[in-house]
Amino acid sequence: MAPVSSHKPMPPLSGVAFVKKLAKLSKISRNQSAHFALAVSGGADSLSLMALAAVVREKNNHWDFSVLTVNHGLRPAAVQETRYVSKLAKAMGLPCKILTHKGAVPENDIQSAARNIRYGLMSEWCVKNKVTYLVTAHHLEDQAETFLLRLARGSGLDGLSGMQSIRNYEGVALLRPFLDVPRECLHQTTAKAGLEPISDPSNSNRRFARVRIRNKMDLLSEEGMTAARLADTAGRLLQARQALEQVTENFMQAAVRLDEYGIAYLTYASLRDQPEDILRRTINRLLTPYGGYPPRAESVQRILDEVFLKPRPPKEGGKTINGFVLRFRSEGLLIFREISGLPEPVIIKPGGVCVWDNGISIRVAKSSVLKGMLQIKPLGSEGLKAIRKLGNDVPKNLPAAALHALPSVWLTYRKKSSLLAVRGVLEHADIEFQDVFRL
């Protein structure tokens, strides 16, 4: 006779618990208006988001939820899967938008590429529809697997601190309310709602490192390395990281000046007697495109050795690293975007909004009567000449290369292009420049 298992199924998550988690992360009370986008693939994890949102929506008229599901084009079944998610959402009274990737299908590092496609499409939808929060169903086991993956890659403190429950992604607040919730709890939530999940074959494909690690979790648990313990370790490392980040933030508030053009100034005198790790974090922040990737570790170390830690820093010249220019002055550094590292020109229509270079939101008034094609692009030398022709004041103490990288809006009508607006330099009544949502 087979032994009877003593394991009791975990209870499903309640709508009340879901509200508390979202309210804590977003800092919005249940009585305030809010709109959350839900990232739903159709798996048992993400379907729990729909199940909980439907419960909350019945009892709370202040919060709205929109389901986003992505066809990344990597599998033929993706079309039917997104339609299935849309059908379920509508049956539960939730609006759903199917987002389709229309570019080339990646052949290498497929999981990473698919993730970038998903988040790129969803964040773009959120920005266009003025939805600040995007919610995912990452859970306790996901956090443990991420910790082990990064440990295998030799990550330091920042990598081993795991996924954060809230972070910025291209101007959208990405919320992960379930990082302390076991996978089984979410699956029970989905089952209670009577939802049938989709099975993604990539979740059992051993060619992916995450799958191989997941298959070893039972063995690790026997040695005490349970998902909960690994996630707790990541949480403690996150606390250490946050303490260092706060020290870095305090240092930057005192030492770094950011002007209206987005150019940073840092004096050499402020660098003295600072711990090397704080200087390293400062470099990482200053040389990371907003919402993008930090510079390579060896590049950061080179700047530390040649500039930040030298008794006599360079007084002239410069360096180009990770899409940024470091220009040396006698008193300190100027740091600004390199024009060649900026996005390709983007066409925008009246009523449209574009997050340029992940850092600046450019919005054109819906009531605009401008005739022609509106285009966002770096100012460049052509734009700088146009500004001077218009008679606008241009800062004389800034390098021309810094001005060339400023975001600008141009109007092309009857084959003639004219400059309409430039961040911090040239205003137009129908065009608004704003920093994107920051945490």
C-alpha positions as CSV (number, residue, x, y, z in Angstrom):
1,M,0.0,0.0,0.0
2,A,1.4,3.4,-1.0
3,P,2.2,5.8,1.8
4,V,-0.2,8.7,2.2
5,S,1.4,12.1,1.6
6,S,1.3,14.5,4.5
7,H,1.6,17.5,2.1
8,K,-1.4,19.7,2.3
9,P,-2.3,21.8,-0.7
10,M,-1.6,25.5,-0.2
11,P,-4.6,27.8,0.0
12,P,-5.3,30.1,-3.0
13,L,-4.5,33.8,-2.7
14,S,-7.4,36.0,-1.8
15,G,-8.5,39.2,-3.5
16,V,-7.9,41.1,-0.2
17,A,-4.3,39.9,-0.1
18,F,-3.8,40.9,-3.7
19,V,-5.1,44.4,-3.0
20,K,-2.8,44.8,0.0
21,K,0.2,43.8,-2.1
22,L,-0.6,46.1,-4.9
23,A,-1.4,49.0,-2.6
24,K,1.9,48.5,-0.7
25,L,4.0,48.5,-3.9
26,S,2.2,51.3,-5.8
27,K,1.5,53.3,-2.6
28,I,-2.1,53.8,-3.8
29,S,-5.0,53.1,-1.4
30,R,-7.9,50.9,-2.5
31,N,-10.1,54.1,-2.5
32,Q,-7.9,55.9,-5.0
33,S,-8.3,55.6,-8.8
34,A,-5.7,53.4,-10.4
35,H,-5.1,51.5,-13.6
36,F,-3.0,48.3,-13.6
37,A,-1.9,46.4,-16.7
38,L,-1.5,42.6,-16.2
39,A,1.1,40.6,-18.1
40,V,-0.6,37.4,-18.9
41,S,0.9,34.6,-21.1
42,G,-1.8,32.0,-20.3
43,G,0.3,29.9,-18.0
44,A,-1.0,28.9,-14.5
45,D,1.1,31.6,-12.8
46,S,-0.1,34.6,-14.9
47,L,-3.7,33.4,-15.1
48,S,-3.8,33.9,-11.3
49,L,-3.4,37.7,-12.0
50,M,-6.6,37.6,-14.0
51,A,-8.5,35.5,-11.4
52,L,-7.6,37.9,-8.7
53,A,-8.2,41.1,-10.7
54,A,-11.7,39.8,-11.6
55,V,-12.5,39.3,-7.9
56,V,-11.1,42.8,-7.0
57,R,-13.0,44.5,-9.8
58,E,-16.3,43.2,-8.5
59,K,-15.8,44.8,-5.1
60,N,-13.7,47.9,-6.0
61,N,-14.9,50.5,-8.5
62,H,-11.7,52.6,-8.1
63,W,-9.2,50.2,-9.7
64,D,-9.2,49.2,-13.3
65,F,-7.3,46.3,-14.8
66,S,-6.2,45.7,-18.4
67,V,-4.9,42.3,-19.6
68,L,-1.9,42.4,-22.0
69,T,-0.9,39.3,-23.8
70,V,2.0,39.1,-26.3
71,N,2.5,37.1,-29.6
72,H,6.2,37.3,-29.9
73,G,6.2,35.2,-33.0
74,L,8.6,32.5,-31.7
75,R,6.1,29.7,-31.8
76,P,3.2,29.0,-34.2
77,A,0.9,28.3,-31.2
78,A,1.4,31.8,-29.9
79,V,-1.5,33.2,-32.1
80,Q,-4.0,30.7,-30.6
81,E,-2.6,31.2,-27.1
82,T,-3.1,35.0,-27.2
83,R,-6.6,34.5,-28.5
84,Y,-7.4,32.1,-25.7
85,V,-6.2,34.6,-23.1
86,S,-8.3,37.3,-24.7
87,K,-11.4,35.0,-24.6
88,L,-10.8,34.2,-20.9
89,A,-10.3,37.9,-20.0
90,K,-13.5,39.0,-21.7
91,A,-15.4,36.2,-20.1
92,M,-14.2,37.6,-16.7
93,G,-15.1,41.2,-17.6
94,L,-11.5,42.3,-18.1
95,P,-10.4,44.3,-21.2
96,C,-7.6,42.5,-23.1
97,K,-5.1,43.7,-25.7
98,I,-3.1,41.3,-27.9
99,L,0.3,42.8,-28.7
100,T,2.1,41.3,-31.7
101,H,5.8,41.5,-32.5
102,K,6.3,42.4,-36.1
103,G,10.1,42.4,-36.3
104,A,12.6,39.7,-37.0
105,V,12.4,36.5,-34.9
106,P,15.6,36.1,-32.8
107,E,17.6,32.9,-33.3
108,N,20.0,33.2,-30.4
109,D,19.4,33.6,-26.6
110,I,15.8,33.0,-27.3
111,Q,14.5,33.3,-23.8
112,S,16.2,36.6,-23.2
113,A,15.0,37.9,-26.6
114,A,11.4,36.9,-26.0
115,R,11.5,38.6,-22.6
116,N,12.8,41.8,-24.2
117,I,10.1,41.6,-26.9
118,R,7.3,41.1,-24.3
119,Y,8.4,43.9,-22.0
120,G,9.1,46.3,-24.8
121,L,5.6,45.9,-26.3
122,M,3.9,46.0,-23.0
123,S,5.7,49.1,-21.7
124,E,5.1,50.8,-25.0
125,W,1.3,50.1,-24.6
126,C,1.4,51.4,-21.0
127,V,3.1,54.6,-21.9
128,K,0.7,55.3,-24.8
129,N,-2.3,54.6,-22.7
130,K,-1.0,56.4,-19.6
131,V,-1.0,53.3,-17.5
132,T,1.7,53.7,-14.8
133,Y,1.8,50.1,-13.5
134,L,2.6,46.8,-15.2
135,V,2.1,43.7,-13.0
136,T,3.8,40.4,-13.5
137,A,3.3,37.0,-11.7
138,H,6.9,36.2,-10.8
139,H,6.8,34.1,-7.6
140,L,9.0,32.7,-4.9
141,E,10.5,29.9,-7.0
142,D,11.3,32.3,-9.8
143,Q,13.3,34.4,-7.3
144,A,15.2,31.3,-6.1
145,E,16.0,30.2,-9.7
146,T,17.2,33.7,-10.6
147,F,19.5,33.7,-7.5
148,L,21.0,30.3,-8.6
149,L,21.4,31.4,-12.3
150,R,23.2,34.6,-11.2
151,L,25.4,32.7,-8.8
152,A,26.4,30.3,-11.6
153,R,27.4,33.3,-13.7
154,G,29.6,34.8,-10.9
155,S,27.4,37.8,-10.1
156,G,28.2,40.1,-7.3
157,L,26.0,41.7,-4.7
158,D,23.7,43.5,-7.1
159,G,23.0,40.4,-9.2
160,L,22.6,38.1,-6.2
161,S,20.0,40.4,-4.6
162,G,17.5,38.9,-7.1
163,M,14.5,40.5,-8.7
164,Q,13.1,43.6,-7.1
165,S,9.4,43.9,-6.3
166,I,9.2,47.3,-8.0
167,R,11.5,48.7,-10.7
168,N,11.3,51.1,-13.6
169,Y,11.1,49.7,-17.1
170,E,11.1,52.3,-19.9
171,G,9.0,54.8,-18.0
172,V,6.6,52.2,-16.5
173,A,6.6,50.9,-12.9
174,L,7.0,47.1,-13.1
175,L,5.4,45.5,-10.1
176,R,6.1,41.9,-8.9
177,P,3.7,41.4,-5.9
178,F,4.2,37.6,-5.7
179,L,7.9,37.3,-5.0
180,D,7.2,35.9,-1.5
181,V,4.3,33.7,-2.7
182,P,5.0,30.0,-3.6
183,R,4.1,28.8,-7.1
184,E,1.6,26.3,-5.8
185,C,-0.4,29.1,-4.2
186,L,-0.8,30.8,-7.5
187,H,-1.7,27.6,-9.2
188,Q,-4.4,26.9,-6.6
189,T,-5.7,30.5,-7.2
190,T,-6.0,29.7,-11.0
191,A,-7.6,26.3,-10.3
192,K,-10.2,27.8,-7.9
193,A,-11.3,30.3,-10.6
194,G,-11.8,27.3,-13.0
195,L,-9.2,28.5,-15.5
196,E,-7.4,26.0,-17.7
197,P,-3.7,27.1,-18.1
198,I,-1.7,26.8,-21.3
199,S,1.3,24.5,-21.2
200,D,4.4,26.2,-22.7
201,P,6.9,23.5,-24.0
202,S,9.8,25.8,-23.4
203,N,9.2,25.4,-19.7
204,S,10.5,21.8,-19.9
205,N,13.2,22.3,-22.5
206,R,16.5,21.4,-21.0
207,R,18.4,23.5,-23.4
208,F,17.6,26.5,-21.2
209,A,19.6,26.9,-18.0
210,R,16.6,28.0,-15.9
211,V,14.8,24.7,-16.7
212,R,17.9,22.7,-15.8
213,I,18.2,24.5,-12.5
214,R,14.4,24.1,-11.8
215,N,14.8,20.3,-12.3
216,K,17.5,20.3,-9.6
217,M,15.5,22.2,-7.0
218,D,14.2,19.1,-5.2
219,L,17.8,17.8,-4.8
220,L,18.9,21.2,-3.4
221,S,16.0,21.3,-1.0
222,E,17.2,18.0,0.5
223,E,20.4,19.9,1.5
224,G,18.4,22.8,3.0
225,M,18.6,25.0,0.0
226,T,14.8,25.4,-0.4
227,A,13.3,28.0,-2.6
228,A,12.2,29.9,0.4
229,R,15.7,29.9,1.9
230,L,17.3,31.0,-1.3
231,A,14.7,33.8,-1.8
232,D,15.4,34.9,1.8
233,T,19.1,35.0,1.1
234,A,18.4,37.1,-2.0
235,G,16.2,39.4,0.2
236,R,19.0,40.0,2.7
237,L,21.5,40.7,0.0
238,L,18.9,43.2,-1.5
239,Q,18.8,45.0,1.9
240,A,22.6,45.3,1.8
241,R,22.5,46.5,-1.8
242,Q,19.8,49.1,-0.9
243,A,21.9,50.4,1.9
244,L,24.8,51.0,-0.5
245,E,22.5,52.5,-3.1
246,Q,21.2,55.0,-0.5
247,V,24.8,56.0,0.4
248,T,25.4,56.4,-3.3
249,E,22.2,58.5,-3.7
250,N,23.3,60.8,-0.9
251,F,26.7,61.2,-2.4
252,M,25.2,62.0,-5.8
253,Q,22.7,64.5,-4.4
254,A,25.7,66.4,-2.9
255,A,28.2,65.9,-5.7
256,V,26.4,65.7,-9.0
257,R,24.6,68.6,-10.7
258,L,22.1,67.8,-13.5
259,D,21.1,70.7,-15.7
260,E,18.0,71.3,-17.7
261,Y,19.6,69.6,-20.8
262,G,20.2,66.3,-18.9
263,I,24.0,67.0,-18.7
264,A,25.7,65.9,-15.5
265,Y,28.6,67.8,-13.7
266,L,30.9,66.2,-11.2
267,T,33.8,68.0,-9.5
268,Y,37.1,66.2,-8.8
269,A,37.2,67.6,-5.3
270,S,33.9,65.7,-4.4
271,L,35.6,62.4,-5.3
272,R,38.2,62.5,-2.5
273,D,37.9,60.1,0.4
274,Q,34.9,58.3,-1.1
275,P,34.9,54.4,-0.8
276,E,35.7,52.8,-4.2
277,D,32.4,50.9,-4.3
278,I,30.4,54.1,-3.9
279,L,32.4,55.7,-6.8
280,R,31.8,52.5,-8.9
281,R,28.1,52.7,-8.3
282,T,28.1,56.4,-9.1
283,I,29.8,55.7,-12.5
284,N,27.3,52.9,-13.2
285,R,24.4,55.3,-12.6
286,L,25.9,58.1,-14.7
287,L,26.8,55.9,-17.6
288,T,23.7,53.8,-17.8
289,P,21.1,54.8,-20.4
290,Y,17.8,55.3,-18.6
291,G,16.1,51.9,-18.5
292,G,19.1,50.4,-20.3
293,Y,22.2,48.4,-19.5
294,P,25.1,49.5,-17.4
295,P,28.7,49.8,-18.8
296,R,30.9,46.7,-18.7
297,A,32.7,46.1,-15.4
298,E,36.1,46.4,-17.0
299,S,35.2,49.8,-18.5
300,V,34.0,51.1,-15.1
301,Q,37.3,49.9,-13.4
302,R,39.3,51.7,-16.1
303,I,37.5,55.0,-15.3
304,L,38.1,54.4,-11.6
305,D,41.8,53.8,-12.1
306,E,42.4,56.5,-14.7
307,V,40.1,59.3,-13.5
308,F,38.3,58.8,-10.2
309,L,41.2,57.3,-8.1
310,K,44.1,59.3,-9.6
311,P,45.7,62.0,-7.4
312,R,45.8,64.3,-10.5
313,P,42.8,63.6,-12.8
314,P,43.1,64.7,-16.5
315,K,42.4,68.4,-17.2
316,E,41.4,68.0,-20.9
317,G,40.3,65.4,-23.4
318,G,37.6,62.8,-22.9
319,K,36.3,59.3,-23.2
320,T,33.3,57.6,-24.9
321,I,31.8,54.7,-22.9
322,N,28.4,52.9,-23.2
323,G,26.8,55.6,-25.3
324,F,28.0,58.5,-23.1
325,V,30.8,61.1,-23.4
326,L,33.0,62.0,-20.4
327,R,34.5,65.4,-21.1
328,F,37.4,66.4,-18.8
329,R,37.6,70.0,-17.5
330,S,40.1,71.5,-15.1
331,E,37.6,71.3,-12.2
332,G,35.8,68.1,-13.0
333,L,33.7,66.1,-15.5
334,L,30.9,66.8,-17.9
335,I,28.9,63.6,-18.8
336,F,26.3,63.6,-21.6
337,R,24.8,61.3,-24.2
338,E,26.8,60.4,-27.3
339,I,24.7,61.2,-30.5
340,S,25.8,57.9,-32.2
341,G,24.3,55.9,-29.3
342,L,20.8,57.5,-29.6
343,P,17.7,55.9,-31.2
344,E,16.8,56.2,-34.8
345,P,14.4,59.0,-35.7
346,V,10.8,58.3,-34.7
347,I,7.6,59.6,-36.4
348,I,4.9,60.9,-34.0
349,K,1.4,62.0,-34.7
350,P,-0.8,64.6,-32.9
351,G,-2.0,63.0,-29.7
352,G,1.0,60.7,-29.7
353,V,3.6,60.2,-27.0
354,C,7.1,58.8,-27.4
355,V,9.6,57.8,-24.6
356,W,12.8,59.0,-26.2
357,D,16.0,57.2,-25.2
358,N,14.0,55.7,-22.3
359,G,14.4,59.0,-20.4
360,I,12.3,61.7,-21.9
361,S,8.6,61.6,-22.7
362,I,7.7,63.7,-25.7
363,R,4.0,64.4,-26.2
364,V,2.3,66.2,-29.1
365,A,-1.1,67.8,-28.3
366,K,-4.1,66.0,-29.7
367,S,-5.5,69.3,-30.8
368,S,-2.4,70.2,-32.8
369,V,-3.2,71.5,-36.3
370,L,0.4,71.1,-37.5
371,K,0.4,69.9,-41.1
372,G,3.1,67.5,-42.3
373,M,5.2,64.7,-40.7
374,L,6.4,65.2,-37.2
375,Q,9.7,63.5,-36.4
376,I,11.7,63.1,-33.2
377,K,15.5,62.9,-33.5
378,P,18.8,64.1,-32.0
379,L,19.3,67.8,-32.6
380,G,22.6,67.3,-34.5
381,S,24.7,70.0,-36.2
382,E,21.9,70.8,-38.6
383,G,19.6,71.6,-35.7
384,L,22.2,73.6,-33.8
385,K,22.6,75.8,-36.9
386,A,18.8,76.2,-37.1
387,I,18.6,77.3,-33.4
388,R,21.2,79.9,-34.0
389,K,19.3,81.2,-37.1
390,L,16.2,81.5,-35.0
391,G,18.1,83.7,-32.6
392,N,17.7,81.4,-29.6
393,D,20.3,81.5,-26.8
394,V,22.6,78.5,-26.9
395,P,24.8,77.8,-23.8
396,K,28.3,78.8,-24.7
397,N,29.9,76.7,-21.9
398,L,28.7,73.4,-23.3
399,P,30.5,71.3,-25.9
400,A,28.7,71.2,-29.3
401,A,28.6,67.4,-29.0
402,A,26.4,67.7,-25.9
403,L,23.9,70.0,-27.7
404,H,23.9,67.7,-30.8
405,A,22.5,64.9,-28.6
406,L,19.5,66.9,-27.3
407,P,16.1,65.4,-28.3
408,S,14.3,67.6,-30.9
409,V,11.0,67.6,-32.9
410,W,11.0,68.5,-36.6
411,L,8.2,69.2,-39.0
412,T,8.5,68.1,-42.7
413,Y,5.9,69.7,-45.0
414,R,6.1,69.8,-48.8
415,K,9.7,68.4,-48.7
416,K,10.9,71.2,-46.4
417,S,12.0,70.4,-42.8
418,S,11.8,72.9,-39.9
419,L,12.8,72.7,-36.3
420,L,9.9,73.0,-33.9
421,A,11.2,72.2,-30.4
422,V,14.3,71.2,-28.5
423,R,14.5,70.1,-24.9
424,G,15.6,73.0,-22.6
425,V,16.3,75.3,-25.6
426,L,13.3,75.8,-27.9
427,E,9.6,75.5,-26.8
428,H,6.5,74.9,-28.9
429,A,2.9,75.2,-27.6
430,D,1.9,71.8,-29.0
431,I,5.0,69.8,-27.8
432,E,5.8,68.8,-24.2
433,F,9.1,67.3,-22.9
434,Q,9.0,65.5,-19.5
435,D,11.1,63.1,-17.5
436,V,9.5,59.7,-17.5
437,F,8.1,58.1,-14.3
438,R,11.0,57.6,-11.9
439,L,11.0,55.4,-8.8
